[in-house]
Amino acid sequence: MCPRNLTVLLLLCLFTLILAKKESYRTQEKSNSASDNSSRKKNENMPTTTGRVVGDAVVEKFVETLMSSERYLKMIEIVERKLNHLDATFHEKVNAINKYLAEILRIVKSPSDELLENSLKGLKGDLDKLKYSITSKEHQPNMRVDGAEYHVDSFMENRLSVLDTNVKNIMAGVDTIVSTINEVKNRQYARTFVKQEANSVSGVMDAATLIGEFRKTLREQKNKKCDCKMGRIDRSERYPTDCHEIQMQGFNVSGIYKIKPDEMEPFYVLCDLTTAGGGWTVLQNRFDGSQDFYKGWSDYENGFGNLAGEFWLGLEKISYLTNQKLYELRIEIETQHGQDGYAGYSVFTVGPELEGYRISTLGTYYGTAGDSLSYHAGQKFSTFDMDNDEWKDGSCSAEHGGAWWYKECDKSNLNGKYSLSADENRGQTIYWISFKGPNYPLTKTKMMIRPLPASKPIDFGDGNRKVRMKDVKVTYDMGHKHAPHRYDDHTRAEAFFPNYA
């Protein structure tokens, strides 16, 4: 019953009691009026307050009872509100716990392992069909094309055999995974039968253990190396390692191609497929001064410019290129008056970043422009913000306005400032000391590499001089000091790259 209704009921009861009490007092007074006439006459002059006092006391008693009842009802109302709040909170907690338990039950009863097993079985079936298709093709090598007999070439047979081997390996891996799943399931079922009285929490722990064991087995299978790397059909095989391989594929037009050196992501290069037999990968190209070459270490390390115009390929790429095979270097130069020449070196290798991209190997010189690079053999690369030269009094890069394998300082400066006049940027232009000297700035330069034949490197020098391919340790000590501006024309080739027996 509502507290307000109870209060109204009590008030009605009290009002009824008061009316009844007054009515009884009136009846008693009437009945006793006859017997008390004499006493009333005697006491006419005295006030009659007995009945009135009793009635007032009864009313006060009922008022006190009513007030106490009202206070009690207020307390009941407060308690009822608190009970309603607790009941709502309890229902929310119960609903949350029910949802959590339902989720745990769903995880425990989830048939993910069965679905995975069915998927693997389906994959195995598809592989069986593919194997059968390949086998049927291998048993039918002769085909008819427009009435003539066509034989599958050896290359296609090798590819099919490699594909067959890979399919067998994949099938073996699928069988291993399926057997592992069955073994783990058997272990789980055994644990379930032993622990029948385990609660839902322990069931969740067993499921987590099951997942952990399965992941561990997959990692073990993943760590097993495949012996089918050689001949594997891979996307990376689409890219040649240099421009020489592009030429071997039948291309004979110079332009921009995509290559992928060993252990490096693919990138674009400019290929010269016509000069001196072609197959050249261009490292540097300058011809009109549109590109600023006075840049810092980061730019020279990563490369800059436009492959369709002037550019520097990048020291990191040059290092990867020259260390995957043995390469020869060809440098073509030309003045503004059309006088040209070239300098070639039978071997050219650039070291890694840890060595400052130094010229780690430089072979025998040949050509028409003279040797102005052997002086720099063994030197680290330097820029205006990375001084790796041997000049103690300053920076060769800042002094000569470029970036190069400076020593103390240079005999060539192919990354210097582009200028048509020697007086404009004296000592900082593009020059090749042995070709016209520093007073005749070069307007065109091109550096490019090409792999040597597989048998032995080309020896364009003296027939008695041979270059060893590996384990070459060279001391590039000139035996005398140079001034900061080194423009002496004489060079001693044996001092730059010694003879090898």
LINVEN-V80116 format. One record per helix or strand. SS is the DSSP state (H for helix, E for strand). FROM is the first residue (numbers start at 1). LEN is the number of residues. Records with the same first field share a line. If there is no record, write none. Layout:
BEGIN
SS=FROM-LEN ; FROM-LEN
END
This chain:
BEGIN
H=3-29 ; 37-6 ; 50-59 ; 112-27 ; 154-41 ; 200-24 ; 235-4 ; 243-6 ; 275-3 ; 297-6 ; 315-10 ; 353-3 ; 374-3 ; 396-5 ; 493-4
E=142-4 ; 148-4 ; 240-1 ; 255-5 ; 267-6 ; 280-7 ; 304-2 ; 311-2 ; 327-9 ; 340-6 ; 348-3 ; 359-4 ; 365-3 ; 382-2 ; 386-1 ; 404-1 ; 412-1 ; 417-1 ; 429-1 ; 432-1 ; 435-2 ; 442-10 ; 466-1 ; 500-1
END
